[in-house]
Amino acid sequence: MTLRLQLAASNVYTALMSTLRLPGRFESLPKIGEFVVKAARAAGLDERAVYAVELAVDEACSNIIDHAYGGEGIGDLECEVSWQEDKLIIILRDFGKPFDPEAIPDPKIGVSIDELKPRGVGFFLMKKMMDEIRYSYTPESGNTLTMIKQKLST
Amino acid sequence: MELHDRSRAGVKILALEGSFDTYTAEPIRRWLDEATRSAPAHVVVNLSQVDFMDSTALSTLVQGMKRAREKGGELYLCGLQSPVRLIFELTRLDRVFEIFVSEEDAVQAIKGEATH
């Protein structure tokens, strides 16, 4: 009986996962934001980390619509969240053009107002906000962006 | 996102409420374009009720500041909440923008700028 209870508890533990699929339009971003904020709070992240996660997901989804799909209404955005004792894991999938995050240069930070360029700021913020970002592409499953936020980070 | 605008002693004030992001930035960009159409363009953006900002919001404010300066004015910010301040720190825009705690302080400072 004890063993069975432990197995059941273990199953509940790994089942803390949820997926949302919405059209790749900017009007979907607040809904995806609400979805990840709820998950981040449920995972026990503090408010600064919750904002970090919301911002990273917002920037990633904007990039998918603008660059992977090349516009609104071309394809879907899929967001999967799962959490473990020490971290929140977010997986974003799309079926747009593959992209290489390493090819995106960091923006010039700390330059004068006249030299400031918004391009590249989104991906720079994603890297700053999350503890780990992984990217993969296959023709079958499209672009997969995995972002991890540890509970005890800023 | 709600926009509340008012004017005090020749300073145009835009108080925002809600999320300032890719989805909501367009009416704010239009307001800033209009407010910086004629010189001198002195603008204060009150962010005390803004709970979320992204890179599109930053870009909108940077463009507004450039336009204000082109018209011999300034764009100051006030009332940043703690999580929102993070995005300014990471991009070092907290060193580019003049940021005040209260709207009153921002208005007084921009009026002081105007008399120079």
Interface residues (C-beta under 8 A of the other chain):
Chain A: F26 E27 L29 P30 G33 E47 R48 V50 Y51 A52 E54 L55 D58 E59 S62 P107 I109 G110 S112 I113 D114 L116 P118 V121 G122 F124 L125 K128
Chain B: S19 D21 T22 Y23 F52 D54 S55 T56 L58 S59 V62 M65 K66 R69 S82 P83 V84 L86 I87 L90 T91 R92 R95 V96
